[in-house]
């Protein structure tokens, strides 16, 4: 079990040609999280795009990023408020 103060983890990223990136996340169930993405690591975090946000379900879960097919590279960060 994850403690309430555990930071979210990106456990895996699967690249697909039709669905973009599929990210497997681990977040404390019920904890609100935000998954961010960027193509350039230089801008500050507030400049990154929000892929999704909301309360985490039970167990590791998969989040799609269909926009990933539009870029040659994409970087991700998961955080809690």
N, C-alpha and C positions, 0 to 999 in steps of 0.2 A: 504493500500500500504506500501511496505517496503522502507525505505530510502536507498540511495546508500551505506551507511556505515553499514548497518545491517549485522550481521554475519549470515551465513547459519545455519539453524536449522534442526535437525533430528526430525520429528514430530511423526513418528511411525516406528516400525520394526515388520514385520510379518515373522514368520518362517514357511517354507514349507519343506516337505520332498523331493520334486522334483526340486524346483527352488532355494533352499538355502534361504537366507534372502532377503526380499523385503523391502527396506527402502524408506519411504516417506520423501522427503526433501522440505524445503522452502528456496529459495535463490532469491535475487533480480533478476528479469528477465534480461537476457543478461550478468549478472555478471559471471565471471569465478569462478569455485569452484573446489575443490578436495575432494573426499570422500576417507578416509583412513581406514584401518582395521589392527588389530593385535590380536594375541591370548595371548599376555603378555603385561601388562601395564607398565612394567619396562623399556623397551628400549625407548630412546628418539624418538620424533615424526619422525625425518628423517628416522628411521629404520622401520616405519610402511609401509605396502603395499598399493599401490594406487589401489583402486577398480575402480574408474572412475574419469574423469576430463573433463571439458568443460564449455561452456556457459549454463546458466540455462534457461530453457523454462519458459513460462508464467505460474504462479500458482504453487501450490504444484505438485511434480512429483515423480514417483516411479523409483528407481534404484535397479536392481537386483544384488545380490552377490552370484553367483552360487558356489563359492569356500567355502562358509560357511558350506556346508554339509560335508566338509572334517575335521572339527574341533569340539571338544566338546564345545568350547566357542569362541566367537569372539567379539571384542570391536571395536567401530566405532567413527570416528571424521570427521566432515565436516569443511572445512576452505576455505577461499578465499586467493588468493595470497597476 
